Amino acid sequence: MTRIMFVCHGNICRSPMAEFVMKKIVKDAGMENMFHIESSATSTEEIGNPVYPPARKILAEHGIRCDGKFARQITLDDYRNFDYIIVMDYNNIRNLNRIIGSDTDNKVHLLMHYTGYEKGVADPWYTRNFQATWKDVNEGCQALFRYILKNLRID
């Protein structure tokens, strides 16, 4: 089983969007039993809060539900137990390193790394542009899925 943890600052916008987009991708491929996908935050600011309504809305516009998701903070055990720790921006890496120490297993990567661009996914909490975030998250998750399939040699 491939275990993926998506991470952003608060776990109410970008990382849950990525979590549920990736869950849809693997379900559509008939491979949901081969993946375990979650999301979490580097901060404690939003712990226990549901997905932010505009993020929920844009997911729903694409036929994706995120009911029952509540923000939580990533832990050192998560780092140990997940194969991929996928962050949304460089600040997430800095904050994550405060929790895990350092990425000794080379698990931590920007989501957009898999698209060939070393850039962050803009935080719609500040930009208010949930459509741009959707585009990056969808593109990044598709690219990550292709990378994993190629790496696992699954046809």
Secondary structure, 3 states (H helix, E strand, C coil): CEEEEEEECCCCCHHHHHHHHHHHHHHHCCCHHHEEEEEEECCCCCCCCECCHHHHHHHHHCCCCCCCCECCECCHHHHHHCCEEEECCHHHHHHHHHHHCCCCCCCEEEHHHHHCCCCCCCCHHHHCCHHHHHHHHHHHHHHHHHHHHHHHCCC
